[in-house]
Amino acid sequence: MLAVILFISFLILIFISVPIAFSLGISSIIYLLMADIPLSIVPQKMFAGLNSFVLLCIPGFILAGNLMNAGGITERIIGFTNNFVGHIRGGLGLANVGSSMGFAGISGTALADTASIGAVMIPAMKKEGYDADFSAAVTSSSSTVGPIIPPSLPMIIVGTLASVSIGDLFLAGAVPGVLLGLSLMAVTYVISVKRKYPKGKRQPIRVIAKSFTGAFWALLMTLVILFGILGGYFTPTEASIVAVVYALVVGMFVYKELKLKDLPKILLDSMVSTASIMFLVGFANLFGWILVSEQIPILVADGILGISENPIIVILLINLLLLFVGTFMETIAALVILFPVLLPVASSVGMDPVHFGVMMVLNLVIGLSTPPVGVCLFVASSIGKVSIGKTSKALLPFLGASLVVLLLVAFVPQITLFLPSLFK
């Protein structure tokens, strides 16, 4: 009965637009009060959820991404991708997706991708004659590549929860991330040809090479982080600090667009973003502890395995559950709550924890572009000045492509595990 009250209060809070972190916290406190459990358990469980050395890399990667973005990275990545594919029909749409793939290696978050790329690309696409709903849909869907391609904040959370190598998770997300980006490019091209969207002028090789040189230092950061971790030169937490130093040097001395006067605002924005994520992780850990105490993980596992023990059916059921959860719950909160619940079920049908982690992250980030709580959908629609309904309709072909990639990742483990096994 108390578990039902927990879920009902949580859902009510979400649908009246209470932020997800506070929805988790308030519903948990309601449960504790009704169960007559001392509220001293709240700070204890929040601290337990945050007491991880690996989580220290989150503020580092957030700060590094903000520094690189303030240093002119967005314009350079967009410029390179537009010069490279802009001559193809629907070139600006393809450049939008390509920019998201490049920017993913810097920010690691979908929302940052939507806001940064969208602020430049959506107005430019509308000016060139692209429909506003299509422009917003391309931006929103392509931003989901951000949490898949390394470095990725959700992958860091998965590594913490599953006690698996974050380097392996970063590698495992690379191929699915590129595959997702290419599939979205294919959809963009087909729609652009059908609607006869414009194409730009083919740029000479020297212009493409020059724009690549401008974007090179930004794109190199991903390789520095990835190979530094895999080579054993530094831990993921140390890698985040290396990324900050690298971003400072590139922004100030290579691009020369990052100024000392910009640092206070960048630091403040990074602290706010970090605090919101940490609050989310802390309250989600409290919520997850209540679920465990109510034996919800056992009930979920028994329920899924009670339907079928066939691995294909079990994996499909897990995917359906995660897709549903992703439509109304923030990615990191869903990971903290559901990953420990579903990992034993996935393991029982032979899924590797790294494979399952990537599949779960991909599931949940697809929800970032779907109503009712798709934050990337909201941001892209706001920038494009188009209704959520129109953007959602325009998103359907991109959603279909994302689901095809999801099924490939779910049922072809080699797509995910190839790179980690190769480096081992």
Long-range contacts (C-beta under 8 A, 24 or more apart in sequence): 2-31, 2-34, 2-35, 2-294, 3-31, 3-291, 3-294, 3-296, 5-30, 5-31, 5-34, 6-30, 6-31, 6-287, 6-290, 6-294, 10-287, 11-328, 14-328, 14-329, 14-373, 15-372, 20-280, 20-329, 20-330, 20-333, 20-373, 21-276, 21-279, 21-280, 21-283, 21-284, 21-330, 21-333, 22-283, 24-280, 24-283, 24-284, 24-286, 24-287, 24-333, 25-279, 25-283, 25-286, 25-287, 27-287, 28-283, 28-286, 28-287, 28-290, 31-290, 32-290, 41-286, 41-289, 42-286, 45-282, 45-285, 45-286, 45-289, 46-282, 46-283, 46-285, 46-286, 47-282, 48-285, 49-281, 49-282, 49-284, 49-285, 49-286, 49-288, 49-336, 50-278, 50-281, 50-282, 50-285, 52-160, 53-237, 54-156, 54-159, 54-160, 54-166, 54-235, 54-236, 54-237, 55-156, 55-160, 55-278, 55-281, 56-237, 56-240, 57-156, 57-236, 57-237, 57-239, 57-240, 58-153, 58-156, 58-240, 58-274, 58-277, 58-278, 59-240, 59-270, 59-271, 59-274, 60-237, 60-239, 60-240, 60-241, 60-243, 60-244, 61-108, 61-151, 61-153, 61-156, 61-240, 61-243, 62-109, 62-153, 62-270, 62-273, 62-274, 62-277, 63-244, 63-247, 63-266, 63-267, 63-270, 64-106, 64-221, 64-240, 64-243, 64-244, 64-246, 64-247, 65-106, 65-107, 65-108, 65-109, 65-112, 65-247, 66-266, 66-269, 66-270, 66-273, 67-244, 67-247, 67-248, 67-251, 67-258, 67-266, 68-106, 68-218, 68-221, 68-247, 68-250, 68-251, 69-106, 69-107, 69-112, 69-116, 70-251, 70-257, 70-258, 70-262, 70-266, 71-247, 71-250, 71-251, 71-252, 71-255, 71-257, 71-258, 72-251, 72-255, 72-257, 72-258, 73-103, 73-106, 73-215, 73-218, 73-255, 74-99, 74-103, 74-116, 74-117, 74-120, 75-120, 76-211, 76-214, 76-215, 76-218, 76-255, 77-102, 77-103, 77-215, 77-218, 77-219, 78-117, 78-120, 78-121, 79-211, 79-214, 79-215, 80-208, 80-211, 80-212, 80-214, 80-215, 82-200, 83-203, 83-207, 83-208, 83-211, 84-203, 84-208, 84-211, 84-212, 86-199, 86-200, 86-201, 86-203, 87-199, 87-200, 87-201, 87-202, 87-203, 88-189, 88-199, 89-189, 89-192, 89-193, 89-196, 89-197, 89-198, 89-199, 90-188, 90-189, 90-191, 90-192, 90-193, 90-197, 90-199, 91-198, 91-199, 91-200, 92-121, 92-124, 92-125, 92-128, 92-130, 92-197, 92-198, 92-200, 93-125, 93-130, 93-134, 93-135, 93-138, 93-188, 93-189, 93-191, 93-192, 93-197, 94-185, 94-188, 94-189, 94-192, 95-121, 96-121, 96-125, 96-135, 96-138, 96-139, 96-142, 96-188, 97-138, 97-142, 97-145, 97-181, 97-184, 97-185, 97-188, 98-181, 98-185, 100-139, 100-142, 100-143, 100-145, 100-146, 100-181, 101-142, 101-145, 101-149, 101-177, 101-178, 101-181, 102-215, 102-218, 102-219, 103-146, 104-145, 104-146, 104-147, 104-148, 104-149, 104-177, 105-149, 105-150, 105-151, 105-219, 105-221, 105-222, 106-218, 106-221, 106-222, 107-146, 108-146, 108-147, 108-150, 108-151, 108-152, 108-153, 109-146, 109-147, 109-153, 110-143, 110-144, 110-145, 110-146, 110-147, 110-331, 110-365, 110-368, 110-375, 110-376, 111-143, 111-368, 111-375, 111-376, 111-379, 112-146, 113-142, 113-143, 113-145, 113-146, 113-376, 114-139, 114-140, 114-143, 114-375, 114-376, 114-379, 114-380, 115-379, 115-383, 117-142, 117-143, 118-143, 118-379, 118-380, 118-383, 118-384, 119-383, 122-380, 122-383, 122-384, 123-383, 126-384, 128-197, 128-198, 129-197, 129-198, 130-197, 130-198, 131-195, 131-394, 132-384, 132-385, 132-386, 132-390, 133-384, 133-386, 133-390, 133-391, 133-393, 133-394, 134-191, 134-195, 134-394, 135-384, 136-380, 136-381, 136-383, 136-384, 136-386, 136-391, 136-394, 137-380, 137-391, 137-394, 137-395, 137-398, 138-184, 138-188, 138-398, 139-376, 139-380, 139-383, 139-384, 140-368, 140-369, 140-374, 140-376, 140-377, 140-379, 140-380, 140-381, 140-391, 140-395, 141-184, 141-369, 141-395, 141-398, 141-399, 141-402, 142-181, 142-184, 143-368, 143-369, 143-376, 143-380, 144-180, 144-365, 144-366, 144-368, 144-369, 144-376, 144-402, 145-177, 145-180, 145-181, 145-184, 146-365, 147-331, 147-361, 147-365, 148-173, 148-176, 148-177, 148-180, 148-358, 148-361, 148-362, 148-365, 149-173, 149-174, 149-177, 149-178, 149-181, 149-222, 150-174, 150-222, 150-225, 150-226, 151-222, 151-225, 151-226, 151-239, 151-240, 151-243, 152-361, 153-277, 153-332, 154-331, 154-332, 154-335, 154-361, 154-364, 154-365, 155-357, 155-358, 155-361, 156-236, 157-281, 157-332, 157-335, 157-336, 157-339, 158-335, 158-339, 158-357, 158-360, 158-361, 159-236, 159-357, 161-335, 161-336, 161-339, 161-340, 161-343, 162-339, 162-343, 162-353, 162-357, 164-353, 164-354, 164-357, 165-354, 165-420, 166-229, 166-236, 167-226, 167-229, 167-230, 167-236, 168-354, 168-420, 169-354, 169-357, 169-358, 170-225, 170-226, 170-229, 171-226, 171-230, 171-419, 171-420, 171-423, 172-354, 172-355, 172-357, 172-358, 172-416, 172-417, 172-419, 172-420, 173-358, 173-361, 173-416, 174-419, 175-415, 175-416, 175-418, 175-419, 176-358, 176-362, 176-405, 176-409, 176-415, 176-416, 179-405, 179-408, 179-409, 179-415, 180-362, 180-401, 180-402, 180-405, 183-401, 183-402, 183-404, 183-405, 184-398, 184-401, 184-402, 186-401, 187-397, 187-398, 187-400, 187-401, 190-397, 191-397, 217-250, 217-254, 217-255, 218-250, 221-246, 221-247, 221-250, 230-423, 277-332, 280-330, 280-332, 280-333, 280-336, 281-332, 281-336, 283-333, 284-332, 284-333, 284-336, 284-337, 285-336, 287-333, 287-336, 287-337, 288-336, 288-337, 288-340, 291-337, 291-341, 292-340, 296-341, 297-340, 297-341, 297-344, 300-341, 300-342, 300-345, 301-341, 301-344, 301-345, 301-348, 304-345, 305-345, 305-348, 309-349, 311-349, 311-350, 312-411, 314-345, 314-346, 314-348, 314-349, 315-346, 315-349, 315-351, 315-410, 315-411, 316-410, 318-342, 318-345, 318-346, 319-359, 319-363, 319-406, 319-407, 319-410, 322-360, 322-363, 322-364, 323-363, 323-366, 323-367, 325-364, 325-367, 326-363, 326-364, 326-365, 326-366, 326-367, 326-368, 326-370, 327-367, 327-370, 327-371, 327-372, 327-373, 327-374, 328-367, 328-372, 328-373, 329-364, 329-367, 329-373, 330-373, 330-375, 331-361, 331-364, 331-365, 331-367, 331-368, 334-364, 335-360, 335-361, 335-364, 351-413, 352-413, 352-417, 354-416, 354-417, 354-420, 355-413, 355-416, 355-417, 358-409, 358-416, 359-406, 359-409, 359-410, 359-416, 362-405, 362-406, 362-409, 363-406, 366-399, 366-402, 366-403, 366-406, 369-395, 369-398, 369-399, 370-395, 370-399
